Every structure is written in structure tokens, then in C-alpha cells.
């Protein structure tokens, strides 16, 4: 997934009211950027951190800038993508290119498809007349602790709801996949953050024992764009 335009560099001043953040640009100008991330962004909001912002020319938008990346360390794996609107696009691109082997045999890809009796929508539906349909829920991951990526970074009632809905899909005889997209490249493994959301952890463990498939992939993150890099193991 490539960014639609060049990003501009800033320095984080603060994040506030959940979806707002202030940044100082290289020319000293202070701008307010939209934060497309409802999570806690634990470890990614220290004032003074290097940030990268996209610019929109849409006159209907209230804010011209969107916060896209933050640098947590030097080097090629030091940038982290924080925009939760991107993982679905990153995942779809990776599936099309065959970079997620577990999902590479499907011919048809659909987005935001209604399913089940709860009036739910799945992020990605994969179809092939010779295979069971695969319902894929994509989750954005940014938290890193002890070299391991972790999800969630705050209590997620919505995430637990999605797990229960995916269990329904398994019960119907179809494939259900939880795909965790880590918008950073400095993690060696993935785990559910049981200390942050015990209910999500317990629901995840139960769903996996009942047939839910779960995979986690890290990303190469740069100022040009974000793409899936490699699969990492899910540990307890």
C-alpha cells in the first residue's frame, strides 16, 4: 500500500481528545492532525517523537493533516504505522500478491460483506467455487513489549464481539480467520495482551480451540508506504 502523496515530517507535541494531535513541522509551524486510531497507542505518544503526516486536498475535511507514522527507533524497522484505516488495504494487497500463503488459493475478494444473523460485516470475504468461503477479520497491531507484538492495546468490546461472530461462522462449516497486521517490523512474535483485556484473551483462546484460524504478519513500514513482510508465531 503506497501513500497517495508525500508525507511531511513533524515532531509530536501531544495527542488529545482521542482523535486529535498537535505536531510541529520542520518550518516551525504547529498543525493539528487527525488520529485515525481509537486505541491507547501505548508507547507511541511521547512528546518529541518524530512523526510523519499525510496531507489531504479534500475541501470537505475539517483537518488537512492525518497522522500516519511515528518513529520509535533508528534504522529500517524504526517506523510504526498508526492509522487503523490502512490494515484492510494492506491485507487485501498482500492476499492478491500471494504474500499470505494461507489465503492464496481464493479467486474472488470482497470487502465489507454482511453475514450471519447479527447484521455484521466481515472485513474481507474470500471465495473459490472449489473451497469453503473464508471470512477474514483484520486487526491493526502497534503495541510492542519484550520484542513481541501484542493486541489489544486497550479494552476492546468490539474486538470480543468479532471473535464471537467468527465462532458462528466456524459453526456453520466455513473458514473464519483472524488476521493481525502489525504495522511495524521490529517484532519476533505475537501474543494476546491478557493483562490489558482478559475477556478478549479468554474469548480468543476459546475460539481457536473451536476452529478459528489466526495468523499474524509484520510489515515493512516506510515513508513511501506499508506492505506485509513476514509471518511471526503466535505465542501464549
Secondary structure, DSSP 8 states (H G I E B T S, - for coil): -B-SS--EEEEEEEEETTTEEEEEETTS-EEEEE----S--TTS--TT-EEEEEE---TT-S-SEEEEEEE-SSSTT-EEE--TTSHHHHHHHHHHTT-SGGGTT--EEEEEEEETTTTEEEEEEEE-TTS--EEEEEEEE-EEETTEEEE-SS--HHHHHHHHHHHHHHHTT-EEEEEEEES-S--SEEEE-TTT-HHHHHHHHHHHHTT-EEEEEEEEE-SSBEEEEEE-EE--
